[in-house]
């Protein structure tokens, strides 16, 4: 059924003036509920698209229970004159993804006493959706009663229909909001178009793909403010079907050139919304407070610090506005959110997707760990009480019956959410391990008194074999030139794999990567290039060791550096290398990507061994030696892994 053939039914019911108006619209859409959800449940976008005015948060620092907020908007504006102020308390949205959501608003000022909206996406046998949208609205008094049929029943009804059918088309085309170029004319600053075109040419000269430059320039020209206010490189790369690193590096170049501005957002580990921003790394605090979740949290480079971008105001000014502050897509990791009244209960079904989740409430500390698995229980009750959550993990079957029980004397907002963070965030760990970031923004460092953790970082140390003999053999000046050239080889290999060189010491190098497989490939490339130089060059052998795990990011000697046991162990593993091999820790070797890499190639000898490390006493570490199929000098005696 095409959009033009879709049927619409509208029912308006007036009980008695000025009691309540009820409107119900039903539309037959072609996309599935799962495909429609990210569009329809984006209430910030939906309100903008249906001409709802922007809202402001009153008393943003106040901490109302269960994610409630006091909001304000104006209707009937004539230029700068705002005629009808509207103030209300917005209760938390409730939803079950991807089928239904709704919200109740209690008004203290304006033409309404309350309004409730409800959206339901019912799957059809043909794969489409029956979309139901309902509104209940009560006027403040009889004088305001005529305004509701005019505004909601007439004006807004047409806006609602247009939005739903537009979202249906976008869902069928897999066209996300962030690349929906809706502006008919550029909304640029005076004279900015020439600057934008000139900067686009500079991006091309810096090696950025011209097709990517064209996409970015078009987005800046014609994207709407909501798309441009918080541009996320990885999300855009996925929407454009382009490599993420290429898009991120383009954004870094564009920021350096003045086309874009960047900022670091500090995300809450529970609601995962930005709770603070910093223009530069030296403004990133170690502790942040979330006024919605009522928690203080410690920032983590690879989770809670994300870089986002917006156009430079000299190119295109972007208004910072909110149209909704609590819809389902603001917290897309939350699959179910339900308010359960004091001493009451509620029933829902578990998600279909196998995976790990947790159940918590917004007012009680802690949570209950949950796994959805085919071998799980068909039903379970999650109880909120003053006794806290029970230990261990509850295992549920897909679509199992869930009871939320509230045994407290206050309403509780139950939240069923995914544990995994989105992989579409370009985190500080991703960005700061790029050599390009260090080259372009070398002065971006943390404050000297700030230390920020990274849950996962791969550290590689290298050292030239027999470099002292090299200086004796060919002389200081030629040997120094060889050492400098070998840095260029390592740098090229590290950059190719998305890593960065943190520092050098003599002829030794410390480099970091986000994933172990990147370090492995960079090490293989660098060793091969140095061992097989162009005609007339001297073959060099590079000792290499690497380890992966958590560490601390700090500022040392005016540059971003890393400390911790992972760094110390990686440095000691390099000394176990003989110059034609790579020594790996157990954590590196057992990484799934690394195992797959060595499993599909026969170019290396892989040998396990055990050895102690300086500074770690008699402890024997399980290690692996990766050697290309070439003649190599004898390795140090090793012991079998125990």
C-alpha positions as CSV (number, residue, x, y, z in Angstrom):
1,X,0.0,0.0,0.0
2,X,1.5,3.4,-1.0
3,X,1.5,6.4,1.3
4,X,-1.1,8.1,-0.9
5,X,-3.4,5.0,-0.6
6,X,-3.0,4.7,3.1
7,X,-6.2,5.1,5.1
8,X,-6.6,7.6,8.0
9,X,-9.3,7.5,10.6
10,X,-9.8,10.4,13.0
11,X,-12.1,10.3,16.1
12,X,-12.6,13.3,18.4
13,X,-14.7,12.8,21.5
14,X,-15.7,15.6,23.8
15,X,-17.0,14.4,27.1
16,X,-18.4,17.6,28.6
17,X,-17.0,21.1,28.5
18,X,-14.5,21.8,29.8
19,X,-13.6,18.2,30.8
20,X,-11.5,16.5,28.1
21,X,-10.9,16.1,24.3
22,X,-9.7,12.8,22.9
23,X,-8.3,12.4,19.4
24,X,-7.2,9.2,17.7
25,X,-5.5,8.8,14.4
26,X,-4.7,5.5,12.6
27,X,-2.4,5.2,9.6
28,X,-1.3,2.2,7.6
29,X,2.4,2.4,7.0
30,X,4.7,0.2,4.9
31,X,7.8,0.0,7.2
32,X,8.0,-2.4,10.2
33,X,7.7,-1.1,13.8
34,X,11.4,-1.9,14.3
35,X,12.4,0.3,11.3
36,X,10.0,3.1,12.2
37,X,10.9,3.3,15.9
38,X,14.1,5.4,15.6
39,X,12.1,8.0,13.7
40,X,8.8,8.0,15.4
41,X,10.3,7.7,18.9
42,X,12.6,10.6,18.3
43,X,10.3,13.0,20.1
44,X,12.7,15.9,19.9
45,X,12.6,15.7,16.1
46,X,8.9,14.8,16.0
47,X,7.9,17.9,18.0
48,X,10.1,20.1,15.7
49,X,8.6,18.6,12.6
50,X,5.0,19.1,13.9
51,X,5.6,22.8,14.7
52,X,5.7,22.5,18.5
53,X,7.7,25.5,19.9
54,X,11.1,25.0,21.5
55,X,11.1,24.3,25.3
56,X,13.3,25.5,28.1
57,X,14.0,23.6,31.4
58,X,13.0,25.6,34.5
59,X,15.3,25.1,37.5
60,X,17.6,22.7,35.6
61,X,19.6,22.0,38.7
62,X,16.6,20.8,40.7
63,X,16.4,17.1,41.1
64,X,12.8,16.0,40.8
65,X,12.1,12.3,41.4
66,X,11.7,9.8,38.5
67,X,13.1,12.0,35.8
68,X,10.4,14.6,36.1
69,X,11.1,18.1,34.7
70,X,9.5,21.5,34.8
71,X,9.3,22.9,31.3
72,X,8.2,26.1,29.6
73,X,7.2,27.2,26.1
74,X,5.4,30.0,24.3
75,X,2.5,29.8,21.9
76,X,1.4,32.6,19.6
77,X,4.6,34.5,19.2
78,X,4.5,37.8,17.1
79,X,8.2,38.5,16.3
80,X,9.9,38.9,19.6
81,X,6.6,39.2,21.5
82,X,5.6,36.0,23.3
83,X,1.9,36.0,24.0
84,X,0.9,32.7,25.7
85,X,3.4,31.2,28.2
86,X,2.9,27.6,29.0
87,X,4.4,25.8,32.0
88,X,4.1,22.2,32.9
89,X,5.6,19.3,34.8
90,X,6.6,16.6,32.3
91,X,6.4,13.1,33.8
92,X,8.7,10.4,32.5
93,X,8.0,8.9,29.2
94,X,7.0,5.3,29.3
95,X,7.7,2.8,26.5
96,X,8.2,-0.7,25.3
97,X,10.6,-0.7,22.4
98,X,9.6,-0.9,19.5
99,X,5.9,-1.0,20.0
100,X,4.5,1.8,22.2
101,X,5.3,4.9,24.2
102,X,3.5,7.8,25.8
103,X,3.8,10.7,28.3
104,X,1.5,12.6,30.7
105,X,2.0,16.4,31.1
106,X,0.5,18.3,34.0
107,X,0.2,22.0,33.2
108,X,0.4,24.8,35.8
109,X,0.1,27.8,33.4
110,X,-1.5,28.1,30.0
111,X,-4.6,26.9,28.2
112,X,-4.4,23.3,29.4
113,X,-4.8,21.4,32.7
114,X,-3.2,18.2,31.3
115,X,-2.4,16.4,28.1
116,X,-1.5,12.8,27.5
117,X,-0.1,11.4,24.2
118,X,0.2,7.8,23.2
119,X,1.8,6.2,20.2
120,X,1.5,2.5,19.2
121,X,3.1,0.7,16.3
122,X,1.3,-2.5,15.6
123,X,3.0,-5.0,13.3
124,X,0.9,-6.1,10.2
125,X,1.1,-9.5,8.6
126,X,2.5,-8.0,5.4
127,X,5.5,-6.5,7.3
128,X,4.1,-3.0,7.6
129,X,2.7,-1.2,10.6
130,X,-0.6,0.1,11.8
131,X,0.4,3.3,13.5
132,X,-1.9,4.7,16.2
133,X,-1.5,8.2,17.6
134,X,-3.7,9.5,20.4
135,X,-4.0,12.7,22.3
136,X,-6.1,13.5,25.4
137,X,-6.3,17.2,26.4
138,X,-8.2,19.0,29.1
139,X,-8.7,22.8,28.9
140,X,-8.0,24.9,31.9
141,X,-11.5,26.5,31.7
142,X,-14.4,26.8,29.2
143,X,-12.8,29.9,27.6
144,X,-10.0,27.8,26.3
145,X,-12.1,24.9,25.1
146,X,-12.4,26.1,21.4
147,X,-8.6,26.4,21.2
148,X,-8.1,22.6,21.5
149,X,-10.2,21.5,18.4
150,X,-8.6,24.3,16.4
151,X,-4.9,23.6,17.4
152,X,-4.9,19.8,17.9
153,X,-7.9,18.7,15.9
154,X,-7.2,20.8,12.8
155,X,-3.6,22.3,12.6
156,X,-1.6,19.7,14.5
157,X,-3.6,16.8,12.9
158,X,-2.2,17.6,9.5
159,X,1.3,18.0,10.9
160,X,1.1,14.6,12.7
161,X,0.0,12.9,9.5
162,X,2.8,14.5,7.4
163,X,5.4,13.5,9.9
164,X,4.4,9.9,10.2
165,X,4.3,9.4,6.4
166,X,7.6,11.1,6.0
167,X,9.2,8.9,8.6
168,X,7.7,5.8,6.9
169,X,9.4,6.9,3.6
170,X,12.7,7.5,5.4
171,X,12.6,4.2,7.2
172,X,12.0,2.3,3.9
173,X,14.9,4.2,2.4
174,X,17.1,3.6,5.5
175,X,17.7,7.4,5.5
176,X,18.6,8.6,8.9
177,X,17.9,12.1,10.2
178,X,21.5,13.2,10.3
179,X,21.8,13.1,6.5
180,X,18.3,14.3,5.7
181,X,19.1,17.5,3.8
182,X,15.8,19.4,4.2
183,X,16.7,23.1,3.8
184,X,15.9,24.5,0.4
185,X,18.3,27.4,0.7
186,X,21.6,27.6,2.5
187,X,21.3,29.2,6.0
188,X,24.9,30.4,6.0
189,X,26.5,33.5,7.6
190,X,27.1,36.4,5.3
191,X,30.0,35.7,2.9
192,X,30.3,32.2,4.4
193,X,29.6,30.3,1.2
194,X,32.9,31.4,-0.4
195,X,34.8,30.5,2.8
196,X,33.1,27.1,2.9
197,X,34.0,26.4,-0.7
198,X,37.6,27.5,-0.1
199,X,37.8,25.3,3.0
200,X,36.4,22.4,1.1
201,X,39.3,22.7,-1.4
202,X,41.8,22.8,1.5
203,X,40.3,19.6,2.8
204,X,40.8,18.0,-0.6
205,X,44.4,19.1,-0.6
206,X,44.9,17.5,2.8
207,X,44.1,14.2,1.3
208,X,40.4,14.0,2.3
209,X,38.3,12.1,-0.3
210,X,36.5,14.7,-2.5
211,X,33.3,12.7,-2.2
212,X,33.5,13.0,1.6
213,X,34.2,16.7,1.4
214,X,31.2,17.2,-0.8
215,X,29.0,15.4,1.7
216,X,30.2,17.5,4.6
217,X,29.8,20.8,2.7
218,X,26.2,19.8,1.7
219,X,25.4,18.8,5.2
220,X,26.6,22.2,6.6
221,X,24.7,24.0,3.9
222,X,21.4,22.2,4.0
223,X,21.1,20.1,7.1
224,X,18.7,21.3,9.8
225,X,19.9,22.7,13.1
226,X,19.1,19.5,15.0
227,X,21.4,17.5,12.7
228,X,24.2,20.0,12.9
229,X,24.1,20.8,16.6
230,X,25.7,17.4,17.5
231,X,27.4,15.9,14.5
232,X,28.8,12.4,15.4
233,X,31.5,11.3,12.9
234,X,30.9,7.5,13.3
235,X,27.1,7.8,13.0
236,X,27.6,9.9,9.8
237,X,30.1,7.4,8.5
238,X,27.6,4.6,8.9
239,X,24.9,6.6,7.3
240,X,27.1,7.5,4.4
241,X,28.5,3.9,4.2
242,X,32.1,5.2,4.5
243,X,34.9,4.1,6.8
244,X,34.6,5.6,10.2
245,X,38.2,6.6,10.6
246,X,38.2,8.5,7.3
247,X,35.2,10.5,8.4
248,X,36.6,11.2,11.9
249,X,39.9,12.4,10.4
250,X,38.0,14.6,7.9
251,X,36.2,16.2,10.9
252,X,39.5,16.8,12.7
253,X,41.0,18.4,9.6
254,X,37.8,20.5,9.2
255,X,38.1,21.6,12.8
256,X,41.7,22.6,12.4
257,X,40.8,24.6,9.3
258,X,37.9,26.5,11.0
259,X,35.1,24.9,9.2
260,X,33.8,23.1,12.3
261,X,34.0,23.5,16.1
262,X,34.5,20.4,18.3
263,X,33.6,19.8,21.9
264,X,33.9,16.9,24.4
265,X,30.7,15.7,25.9
266,X,30.7,14.0,29.3
267,X,28.1,11.2,29.3
268,X,26.4,9.8,32.3
269,X,26.9,6.0,32.7
270,X,23.2,5.5,33.5
271,X,21.1,7.7,31.2
272,X,24.1,8.2,28.9
273,X,23.1,11.8,28.1
274,X,25.7,14.6,28.1
275,X,25.9,16.2,31.5
276,X,28.7,18.6,30.8
277,X,30.8,19.8,27.9
278,X,34.4,20.9,27.5
279,X,35.9,22.7,24.5
280,X,39.3,21.2,25.1
281,X,40.7,18.3,27.0
282,X,42.2,20.5,29.7
283,X,38.7,21.5,30.6
284,X,37.5,17.9,31.1
285,X,36.8,17.3,34.8
286,X,37.5,14.0,36.6
287,X,34.1,14.0,38.4
288,X,30.7,14.9,36.9
289,X,27.2,15.1,38.5
290,X,24.1,13.9,36.7
291,X,21.0,15.8,37.9
292,X,18.7,13.3,36.3
293,X,20.1,10.1,37.7
294,X,21.2,11.8,41.0
295,X,24.8,10.3,40.8
296,X,28.3,11.5,40.7
297,X,30.5,9.6,38.2
298,X,34.1,9.4,37.2
299,X,34.9,10.1,33.6
300,X,36.3,7.4,31.4
301,X,38.1,8.0,28.1
302,X,36.6,5.1,26.3
303,X,33.0,5.4,27.6
304,X,31.9,8.7,29.0
305,X,33.9,11.3,27.0
306,X,32.8,11.7,23.3
307,X,33.8,14.2,20.7
308,X,31.0,15.9,18.7
309,X,31.1,18.7,16.2
310,X,29.1,21.7,15.0
311,X,29.6,24.2,12.2
312,X,31.8,27.1,13.0
313,X,29.5,30.1,13.6
314,X,31.4,32.1,11.0
315,X,30.2,29.5,8.5
316,X,26.8,28.7,9.8
317,X,25.3,29.7,13.2
318,X,23.3,26.9,14.7
319,X,20.6,27.6,17.3
320,X,20.8,25.5,20.5
321,X,17.2,24.5,21.2
322,X,15.3,21.6,22.7
323,X,11.9,20.5,21.5
324,X,11.6,17.5,23.9
325,X,13.9,16.4,26.8
326,X,12.7,12.9,27.6
327,X,11.6,10.8,24.7
328,X,12.7,7.2,24.0
329,X,15.4,8.0,21.5
330,X,17.2,10.3,24.0
331,X,18.1,7.1,25.8
332,X,18.1,4.5,23.0
333,X,19.8,1.9,25.1
334,X,16.7,1.7,27.3
335,X,14.3,-0.9,25.9
336,X,11.6,-0.7,28.6
337,X,10.7,2.2,30.9
338,X,7.6,2.0,33.1
339,X,6.3,4.0,36.1
340,X,5.0,1.6,38.8
341,X,3.0,3.2,41.6
342,X,3.8,2.7,45.2
343,X,3.0,-0.8,46.4
344,X,1.8,-1.8,42.9
345,X,3.0,-3.9,40.0
346,X,3.2,-3.9,36.2
347,X,3.7,-6.6,33.6
348,X,5.8,-6.5,30.3
349,X,7.7,-8.9,28.1
350,X,11.4,-9.2,27.9
351,X,13.2,-8.3,24.6
352,X,13.7,-10.8,21.8
353,X,17.4,-10.1,21.4
354,X,19.8,-12.4,23.2
355,X,22.3,-10.4,25.3
356,X,23.1,-8.8,28.6
357,X,20.9,-6.2,30.3
358,X,20.2,-4.7,33.7
359,X,17.0,-3.7,35.5
360,X,17.1,-0.7,37.9
361,X,14.9,2.1,39.1
362,X,15.7,5.8,38.9
363,X,15.4,6.3,42.7
364,X,17.1,3.3,44.2
365,X,20.8,2.5,44.1
366,X,22.2,-0.4,42.3
367,X,20.6,-2.7,39.7
368,X,19.8,-6.4,38.9
369,X,22.0,-8.0,36.2
370,X,20.0,-9.8,33.5
371,X,20.8,-12.0,30.6
372,X,18.4,-12.9,27.8
373,X,19.1,-16.4,26.5
374,X,17.1,-19.2,24.9
375,X,17.7,-21.4,28.0
376,X,16.3,-18.7,30.4
377,X,13.2,-18.6,32.6
378,X,9.8,-18.0,31.0
379,X,8.8,-15.5,33.7
380,X,10.4,-13.6,36.5
381,X,9.6,-10.8,39.0
382,X,11.9,-7.8,39.6
383,X,11.3,-6.3,43.0
384,X,12.2,-2.8,44.0
385,X,12.5,-2.5,47.8
386,X,14.6,-0.9,50.5
387,X,16.6,-4.2,50.8
388,X,18.4,-3.6,47.5
389,X,18.8,-5.8,44.5
390,X,19.7,-9.5,44.9
391,X,23.2,-10.6,43.8
392,X,23.9,-12.7,40.7
393,X,22.4,-12.6,37.2
394,X,18.8,-13.5,36.3
395,X,18.6,-15.4,33.0
396,X,15.4,-14.8,31.0
397,X,14.1,-16.5,27.8
398,X,13.4,-14.1,24.9
399,X,10.0,-12.4,25.3
400,X,9.7,-13.9,28.8
401,X,7.0,-12.5,31.0
402,X,8.3,-9.8,33.4
403,X,6.7,-8.5,36.5
404,X,7.9,-5.1,38.0
405,X,7.0,-5.0,41.6
406,X,7.3,-1.8,43.6
407,X,7.4,-2.6,47.4
408,X,8.3,1.0,48.4
409,X,6.1,3.8,49.5
410,X,7.1,6.0,46.5
411,X,6.5,5.7,42.8
412,X,9.4,4.0,41.0
413,X,10.5,4.3,37.4
414,X,11.7,0.9,36.3
415,X,14.3,0.8,33.5
416,X,15.3,-2.2,31.5
417,X,18.4,-1.4,29.5
418,X,21.3,-2.8,27.5
419,X,24.7,-3.0,29.2
420,X,26.7,-2.3,26.0
421,X,27.5,1.2,25.0
422,X,26.9,2.3,21.5
423,X,29.8,1.9,19.1
424,X,28.8,5.0,17.2
425,X,30.5,7.3,19.7
426,X,33.9,8.7,18.8
427,X,35.3,8.5,22.3
428,X,38.3,10.3,23.7
429,X,40.1,7.0,23.7
430,X,39.5,6.6,19.9
431,X,40.4,10.2,19.1
432,X,43.5,10.6,21.2
433,X,45.1,7.4,19.9
434,X,45.0,8.8,16.4
435,X,48.4,10.2,15.2
436,X,46.5,12.8,13.3
437,X,44.9,14.2,16.5
438,X,48.4,14.4,18.1
439,X,49.7,16.1,15.0
440,X,46.9,18.6,14.6
441,X,46.0,19.2,18.3
442,X,49.3,18.4,20.1
443,X,48.6,21.1,22.7
444,X,45.3,19.4,23.8
445,X,46.2,17.8,27.0
446,X,44.6,17.1,30.4
447,X,45.1,19.4,33.4
448,X,48.1,18.3,35.4
449,X,46.0,17.3,38.3
450,X,43.5,15.2,36.3
451,X,43.9,11.5,35.7
452,X,41.3,9.7,33.5
453,X,41.0,6.0,33.2
454,X,40.8,4.0,30.0
455,X,39.3,0.5,30.2
456,X,41.0,-0.9,27.2
457,X,44.2,0.4,25.4
458,X,46.9,-1.6,23.5
459,X,50.4,-0.4,24.2
460,X,53.4,-1.3,22.0
461,X,57.1,-0.7,22.7
462,X,59.9,-1.0,20.1
463,X,63.7,-0.8,20.2
464,X,66.3,-1.2,17.5
465,X,68.4,-4.3,17.9
466,X,72.2,-3.6,18.3
467,X,71.8,0.2,17.8
468,X,74.9,0.9,19.8
469,X,77.0,-1.3,17.4
470,X,75.4,0.6,14.5
471,X,76.9,3.9,15.8
472,X,80.3,2.2,16.0
473,X,80.0,0.6,12.6
474,X,79.0,3.5,10.4
475,X,79.6,6.6,12.6
476,X,77.5,8.9,14.6
477,X,76.0,11.1,11.9
478,X,75.0,8.3,9.5
479,X,73.7,6.2,12.4
480,X,71.6,9.1,13.6
481,X,70.1,9.4,10.1
482,X,69.3,5.7,10.1
483,X,67.6,6.0,13.5
484,X,65.6,9.0,12.4
485,X,64.5,7.2,9.2
486,X,63.5,4.2,11.2
487,X,61.1,6.4,13.2
488,X,59.5,7.5,9.9
489,X,58.9,3.8,9.1
490,X,57.3,3.1,12.5
491,X,55.2,6.2,12.3
492,X,53.9,5.3,8.9
493,X,53.0,1.8,10.1
494,X,51.3,3.1,13.3
495,X,49.3,5.8,11.4
496,X,48.2,3.2,8.8
497,X,46.5,1.2,11.6
498,X,45.0,4.2,13.4
499,X,47.5,4.4,16.3
500,X,49.8,7.1,17.5
501,X,53.3,7.4,18.8
502,X,53.2,8.7,22.3
503,X,56.9,9.3,22.8
504,X,60.4,8.2,21.8
505,X,63.5,7.7,24.0
506,X,66.8,7.2,22.2
507,X,65.8,4.8,19.5
508,X,62.9,3.3,21.4
509,X,59.2,4.1,20.7
510,X,56.0,3.8,22.7
511,X,52.8,3.7,20.6
512,X,49.2,3.1,21.5
513,X,46.2,1.6,19.7
514,X,42.5,1.1,20.5
515,X,42.6,-2.6,19.5
516,X,45.2,-5.4,19.7
517,X,44.9,-6.4,16.0
518,X,45.9,-2.8,15.0
519,X,49.1,-3.1,16.9
520,X,49.8,-6.6,15.5
521,X,49.4,-5.4,11.9
522,X,51.5,-2.2,12.5
523,X,54.3,-4.3,14.1
524,X,54.4,-6.7,11.2
525,X,54.4,-3.9,8.7
526,X,57.2,-2.0,10.5
527,X,59.4,-5.1,11.0
528,X,59.1,-6.1,7.4
529,X,59.9,-2.6,6.0
530,X,63.0,-2.3,8.2
531,X,64.2,-5.8,7.5
532,X,63.8,-5.4,3.7
533,X,65.0,-1.8,2.9
534,X,65.3,-0.4,-0.6
535,X,68.5,-1.3,-2.6
536,X,71.5,0.0,-0.8
537,X,69.8,0.3,2.6
538,X,70.9,-1.5,5.7
539,X,68.5,-4.1,7.1
540,X,67.4,-3.3,10.6
541,X,65.8,-5.5,13.2
542,X,63.2,-4.2,15.6
543,X,62.5,-5.6,19.0
544,X,58.8,-5.4,19.8
545,X,56.5,-6.2,22.7
546,X,52.9,-5.4,23.4
547,X,50.2,-5.7,26.1
548,X,46.5,-4.6,26.4
549,X,44.2,-3.6,29.2
550,X,43.3,-0.7,31.4
551,X,45.5,2.3,32.1
552,X,45.5,6.0,33.1
553,X,45.7,9.0,30.8
554,X,47.7,11.9,32.2
555,X,49.7,14.9,31.0
556,X,53.5,14.6,31.2
557,X,56.0,16.9,29.7
558,X,53.2,18.9,28.0
559,X,51.9,15.9,26.1
560,X,49.2,13.2,26.6
561,X,50.8,10.1,28.1
562,X,49.7,6.8,29.7
563,X,50.6,5.0,32.9
564,X,49.8,1.8,34.7
565,X,50.7,-1.9,34.8
566,X,49.7,-2.4,31.1
567,X,52.4,0.2,30.1
568,X,55.0,-1.3,32.4
569,X,54.4,-4.9,31.2
570,X,54.5,-3.9,27.5
571,X,57.8,-2.2,28.1
572,X,59.3,-5.3,29.7
573,X,58.0,-7.6,26.9
574,X,60.0,-5.6,24.3
575,X,63.2,-6.8,26.1
576,X,62.1,-10.4,25.5
577,X,62.1,-9.9,21.7
578,X,65.1,-11.0,19.6
579,X,64.5,-8.4,16.9
580,X,62.7,-10.5,14.3
581,X,59.8,-11.5,16.4
582,X,56.9,-9.8,18.3
583,X,56.4,-10.8,22.0
584,X,52.7,-10.8,23.0
585,X,51.0,-10.9,26.4
586,X,48.3,-13.5,27.0
587,X,45.6,-10.7,26.7
588,X,46.9,-9.7,23.3
589,X,47.2,-13.3,21.9
590,X,43.7,-14.4,23.1
591,X,41.9,-11.4,21.7
592,X,39.4,-12.8,19.2
593,X,40.5,-10.6,16.3
594,X,44.2,-11.6,16.9
595,X,43.3,-15.3,17.0
596,X,41.4,-15.0,13.8
597,X,44.3,-13.2,12.2
598,X,46.8,-15.9,13.0
599,X,44.3,-18.6,12.2
600,X,44.0,-17.6,8.6
601,X,47.7,-17.1,7.8
602,X,50.7,-19.5,7.7
603,X,53.3,-16.7,7.5
604,X,54.3,-16.9,11.1
605,X,55.6,-19.3,13.7
606,X,53.6,-19.0,16.9
607,X,55.3,-20.3,20.0
608,X,54.0,-20.1,23.6
609,X,56.5,-19.6,26.4
610,X,56.6,-18.5,30.0
611,X,59.0,-16.0,31.5
612,X,59.4,-13.7,34.5
613,X,59.5,-9.9,34.1
614,X,61.7,-7.4,35.8
615,X,59.9,-5.8,38.7
616,X,57.3,-8.6,39.0
617,X,59.3,-11.0,41.2
618,X,59.1,-14.7,40.5
619,X,55.7,-14.5,38.8
620,X,55.8,-16.3,35.4
621,X,53.9,-14.7,32.6
622,X,52.3,-16.6,29.8
623,X,53.6,-15.1,26.6
624,X,53.7,-15.8,22.9
625,X,56.5,-15.2,20.4
626,X,55.3,-14.4,16.8
627,X,58.1,-15.0,14.3
628,X,57.9,-14.6,10.5
629,X,59.1,-17.6,8.4
630,X,62.7,-16.1,8.1
631,X,66.0,-17.0,9.6
632,X,66.2,-15.3,13.0
633,X,68.8,-15.0,15.7
634,X,68.5,-17.4,18.6
635,X,65.9,-16.4,21.2
636,X,66.5,-16.4,24.9
637,X,65.8,-19.7,26.6
638,X,62.2,-20.0,27.5
639,X,60.0,-22.3,29.6
640,X,56.8,-24.0,28.5
641,X,53.6,-22.3,29.6
642,X,52.4,-23.9,32.8
